[in-house]
């Protein structure tokens, strides 16, 4: 299961996020500060998805922890996108937001939030 792709697809399904950052939603790839002329979203796994919630000696879910950063030259845009991401992560996956840093450096605002939750395996029918 490609959880990164699931998250990416859920993010671009939101009209506001897609309008603000389409083409600049990345996995692992942080932009150079000088390259941030429009919003960037970076999805970064903090931990490998771990098996959890067992039944009949079979694990049913992935326990996941992700950090999703929003970088933008506009403070309000940064926070609005981060709030939209929070809503998508909750509504689509049931992932709860955890703390993360907010930073400002050389005209760039960064809001990094962590999300923790569980996703059902997609291969249970084949077991």
N, C-alpha and C positions, 0 to 999 in steps of 0.2 A: 504494500500500500504506500503510495506516495503522498504523505500528509502535506508536504510543502505544496504540491500541485493542488490538493484540495483547498488549502487556504488561499492560494493565489486565485483560483477560480471563483471562490466565494467573494474575494475582495473586488475583482473586476466586474462581478455581477452587480455591485452597488454603483449606481449611476454617478454619484458624487465622487467616489474614489476613482472610478475609471476616468472621469473627466479631468481630475486633478493630476493623476499620476500614471496614466496608461503609458506603457513603454519604459517606465522608470520604477517598476515593482520588481525587485531582485531577490535572489536567495544569496546570502553570504556576502555579496559584493557591496561594500560601503563606498559611496562616492567621495571623491576628493572635495575638500571644502570649496575650492574655487569652481568646481563643476556644478554646484547646487544653485542653478538659476531658476529651477522649478521644483516642485515637491518630488521627493524620492521616498519610497517605502522599501525597507529591507526586512525580510523574514529570515530569522536566524534561530535554528534549533539550539536550545540550551542543553538538552539532554536527549539521548536516543529514545525513541518510543519504547517503553517497557511493557512487557506482558502484564496484564492485571485482570481481575475479576474472573475467577475460575469457576467452571462447572463441569462435572464428570471428567476431571483431570485435563480439561482443555481451557486454555486462556481465551477470553472472549473479547477483550478490549486492549487498546494501546493507551498507556498513560503517557501524556505528552506535556512538554514544557517548551514554549517558544517565546522569543523576544521579537517584537515587531517595532522597528524604528521608523519614525517619520522625520525627514529632514526637509527644511524649507526656508527660504529667505523671509517668510512672513509668519509672525508669531500666531496670529489668529487662524490662518490656514493650517499651520502645523497642528494646532490643538483640535481644530474641527475635523481634520482627517483622522487624527488619533482617536477621537470620540466615535467617529463612524466605524473605524476598525473594531473598537471595543464592542459596538453594537452587533457587527457582523459575527465576531468571534463568539458572542453569547447566543445570538439568535440562530446561527447555523450549526454551531458545535457544542454549545453549552459550556464553553471555556470561560473560566472566571479570570478577571484581570487581577494581576499582582502588581506590586510596586516596580518602579523603574525610574531611571534618571531623566530629568529635564535639564537641558544645557543650552547655553548660548555662546557662540564663539565666532568672531569675525563676520557678523551679519547673517549667521545661520542658526536657526532654532532647531533643536532636536528633542523629540519626545519619544522615549523608549519605554514601552510597556511590556510586561511579561504576562503570558496567558497559560493557564494550566487547566487541563481537562482530559477526558477520555473519549476515544473514538472506537466504535465497534469495528472488529476485523471485517474485511470485505470478502474473505475466502472461506467463511464458515460453511457455506453450502457444499463445498467440495471436500469436506472432512468426512 
